[in-house]
Amino acid sequence: MTGRTTDESRRLAKRLAEEISRLAVRPIRLMEVCGSHTVAIFKAGLRQLLPAQVELVSGPGCPVCVTPNEYLDTAVAYSRQPGVIIATFGDMLRVPGSSSSLAAAKMAGADIRIIYSPLESLDIAAANPTKTVIFLAVGFETTAPTAAATILAAEQAGLANWFALSAHKLVPPALRALLEAGGTRIDGLILPGHVSAVIGEAPYRFLAEEYRMPAVIAGFEPLEILQAVHSLARWLRLGEPRLANQYRRVVKPEGNPVARAVLGRVYGEADAAWRGLGVIPASGLVVRKEYQRFDARRKIPVEPEAAREPDGCRCGEVLRGMISPEACLLFRQACRPENPVGSCMVSAEGACAAWYKYGSGRWQG
């Protein structure tokens, strides 16, 4: 799909949209699972290009968004302990917890440092041997192997003052939970390309085999997303629930065996809490017994406040595809990027942030 001129892209996009309109003889509702797809769709104005009978809804594919307040409250509680340094990616800084955020804790004097790679947290620990360094390990299968490799590197370096507060989550169990819960009409799924590059195709087979749900692993170029929508519309017209990998230039059928091996060495599956979805069986990753000396929860006692959700925030419903952000009364009013009420307005991959920034965008192929 790459390497085309702008005019060629526009012509092909319009042809695909026309063909999708012909195939979609009834209203169809497709969920883009990945937050990066949500942003790409808005930036290109694909919602405006597609026919009215095709609706795209966002799903639980933003790792910061689905991280529950209990985790954020725990991180804030750690940051308030003497001698603790919190190492985190920047998008976690402004996520509201139950009553505070890491940004507020930093303003109050907590030592919170923004990093761009987990390995930077090891450098911080080595340079501050009398301090306790806690790395906030949040993400899906895409980033979890890097966190696992960082734990192995901490072991090799002999660091006794470095710990990880893990909240890694697995996408396929969340999709199963979403379909099992009902309450949201979904006719097809656009599956995340980055996650799939690690796990491959097999973990998604249950979608078509058990739920008769067509699904496509898609890339992030506008034409790649339109091709995925076209395939889903065609299969729905034919009544053929299929799973296809249309991102083969990046996603191999077996995924990334090296990344999966590192992941399996350090982490094991466990039940995990998701914002908006509750506790999902075998949807999270916990540090295995062999590496528990690096597990902050096990090694450093802390008492976070009782977790609660902000009044009026409907982020959980947005993550389940039940409503659009505009259905939330706080959206664009009390909840804005400069003053987020919920996590979906913070991350660059959050649906609310995307709707706020790109909601009026037109096709730019």
N, C-alpha and C positions, 0 to 999 in steps of 0.2 A: 504493500500500500504506500510505501514511501517513495520519494524520488519523483513524484508527479509535480507538474506546474500547478499554480493556483487555479487557473482556468480549467485544467483537466480535473482537478479535485472537485471543483464546483459542479461541473457537468456530471461526473460520476455520482456525486452526492445527490443531485437532483434525480438522477435515474433510479438510484437506490430508494429514495424516498417515494417516488412514484410507484415503484414495484411493491414497496411495503404497503402503500395505500391500497393497491389492488389485492394483496394477500390478506390484509386485515379486514375481513368481512364482518367482524364483530369487534366491539371494544376489547382490547387486550392490555394487560397491566404487567409490565416487565420491571424487575428490580435489578438495578446495578448495585451489586453487593459492596464494591470497593469505593472508598471515599475518593481515590484518585480518578476513578471513572466519573464520579459525580462532578468533580471540578472540570474534567475534560469535556463532559457533555455541556456544561454551562458555558465554558469559554468559547466553544464552537457554536453555541446556539442551536444544538441539535433538537431540543424540545420544541423549538419554534419551527424547525424544518420538517419534523415528522408529522404525519397526518393526525387529526384530532382524535381518532379512535385508538391511537397508540399512546399509552401513558407510561412514563418512566418515573419510578419512585426510588428513593435512596434506601439503603439497607444498613445493617450493623457492621459496616466495613471500615470504620474509623477507630483505631485502637485507643486513642485518647478518649473518644466519646463514650465507648462502652466500659471504660474503667470506672468502677463504682466509687462512691464517696468514701467508703470505708478505707480504701487504699490511699486516697488523697489525705484523709484525716490522719492515717498512720504516718505518712510521709511528713506532714506538718508537725506531728508530735515528735518524730525523730529530730526534725530540724531545730526544735526548741531545747533539745538536750545539750548540756555543755560538752564541748569538745567534739561535736559532730559536724561533719561537712557533707552536705547533700550534693551529689553530682547528677545532673538531669539534662535531658534535651529541653530546648526552649519552649516547646509547645505545652509542656506540663506546668510551666511556671504560673500561668494565669488561669488554670482550670479551677473553678470554685469548688471547695469542699463543703462540708456541712455548715461551717461558720467562718472559714478562713481559706487562704490559698497560700501556695509557696511564695508567691510574689509579696503578699502581705507579711509573711514571716520574714522574708529577706529585708523588707523595709524596716521591720522591727529589730533587725540585727542578726538574724540567722545567717550562717555561712552557707550559702547556696550558690553553686557554680554551674554555669551553662557549659555543656560539652557538645561536641559534634561527632564523637566516636566513643563507644564504651571504653576503649583502651585508654582514653585520656583520664578516666577515673582511676586507673591503676597508677598513672604518673602522679596524680594528686595524692594518692595514698603513700607512694614511695617518698614524696617530698614532704609529707607531714606524718612522720611515724608516730607521733604522740596523739594524733587525732584519729577519730573513727570516721571512715569515709563510706557512705552508703550510696550506691548507684541505683537509680530508679529504672528498673528493667521492665519496660512496658512495650507491648507490640504483639503482632501476629507471627505466623510462621516465617514471615519475611525477615524479621529482625531477631527472632529468638536464637537462631544458630550463632549469630555474632555475640549475643549475651553469653551463650554457652561457651564459646571460644574464649571469652574474657574471663570466665570462671576458671577455665583450664590454665589461662595465662597467669592468673592470680596465684594458682597453686604452684606453677613452675617458678614464679618470682618469690615464693615464700612469704607473701604478704599476709600478715596477721591482723591488719587493721582495715581491711577492705571487705565490704559485704554488698550483697545485692538484695534489693527488695523487689521481688519478681511479681509480675502480673501478666505474664504472657498467656495468650489465648489462641485457641484453634478454631478456624473458620468452619470446617464441615459440620462439627457438632452443633454450632449455632444455627446453621441452615436447617438442620434436622429439627431443632427445637422450634424454630420459626414456623416451619410447616406443620409440626405437631400441634402447636398452640392454636392455630387458626386465628380468626379475627381479622386477617389481612388477606385479601384476594391477590394472589400472585399467579400469573400464567406462565412465566418463564424467568430465567435467571441469567444475568450477565456476570460471570464469575471473575474473581480478581486475578489479574495476570501475574503480579509480583508474588503473591502467596503460592500460586500454582507453579511458578518457576522452582519452588522448593519442594512442594509435595507431589507434583505431577497430576495425572488424571484420575487414577484409581480411587482416591478418597471421595470423589464426587459421583461415582457410579450409582449410589443409592438413590440419587435424585430421580433419575429416569426409571430405574428398576423397581423401586419401592413406592415412589410418589407420582410416577408418570409426569415428572416435571422436566420439560426441556431446558437445557442449560448450555451455555457457550463460554469457554475460556477465551477472553478477548484482550486485544492490545488496547492502547490508549490513544492512538491516532483517531481523528474523527471518522475517517472512512472505515477503520477497523471496527469501531463501535457500531456504525451503521450496518456493516456487513453482519455483525452479530445479531442486531435487531431483525435484519432481513431473514436470517436463518431461523430465528425463533418464530417469526410470523409465518414462514413457510411450513415449519413443522407443526405449528398449531393448526394451520389450515388443513394439513394432511392427517392430523391426529396421531402424529408420530413423536413420542417423547424420546428425544435423543440427547446425548452428551457429545459435544464436539470441542476440539481444541483448535481454535483459529489463530492462535498466537504461537505457532510452532517455531518461529524464528527465535523465540526465547524459552518457551515451555516445552520440555521434553516429556514424553509419556511417563517416564519413571521419575521425573523431577530432578532434583539435585542430590544424588546419593551421598556425597561428601557432607553436605550441609545436614542432611537427615541423620547421618551417623553421629556427627558431633552433638546434634540435638538430643538424640536418644541416649547418648553416653552420660549427659549431664542432667537431663530433665526426664521426669516421668509424668504421665497424664493423671489428672485429678479433677474433681468437680470444681467449678469456678463460678463466681458471681459476675453477671454482666448487667450493666445499666440497661434497664428497659426489658430485659429478658429473664432476669432472676438467675437462680443457680442452675447451670446446665451440666449434666453429667459428662465427665471425661472431656471437658472443653478447655481446661487450663493446664499449665505446666508448673510442676513443683520441683525443686532441687532434689536430686536423689541423695540417699543416705551417705554415699561416699563423699559428697561435696557439701554437706549440710553446715560445715563450719563457716561457709560463706553466705549462709542464708540469714539475712537480718532478722526475720521474724523469729527464728529459732534461737538466735544467739544474743539478741539485744531486746530485753523486755521493754515494752512501752504500752501506755494506756491511752489510745485515741478516744476522742469524744464519741458519743453515740451518733452514728451516721443518720442523716436525714436528707431528704431531697428539698430543693427550694420550692416554695409555694408558687404554683401556677406554671412551672416549667414542664413542658410536654416533650422533652428530649427523648424520653423512652419510647413514646408513640412514634416519633419521627424515625428512630432507629429500627422500629418494627415495620416501617412502611405503612403505618395506619393513617398518618396525616402528613401533609406537607408542612414545612416550617411556618408558612403563612397562616395556618390554622391556629397557631399558638398566639394567644392574646398578648404575650410579652414580646413577640418578634417585632423588631424595628422600634419598639417602644422602650420598655425597661431593659430589654435584652438587645445589646448592640456589641459589635466587636470591641469597642473601647470599654464596655462595661458588661461583660457576659454574665448572664444568670445561670446558664447551663453549659455543659461541656461541648455541645454541638455547635456553639457559636465561637469556640476558642480555636480549635485545630484548623489548619488550612484544609484538611480533608473533611471537616464537619459539614453536614448537610445545611445547617442553619447559616454557617459562615459563607458557604457557596451560594445559597439563595440570596443572602444579603448583598454579596459582592457582584454576582453575575446574573441575578434574576431577570434582568431585562436584556440580556445579551442576544444577539442575532447570529445567524450562521456566518462563520468567518473562515471557511475552508479554502 
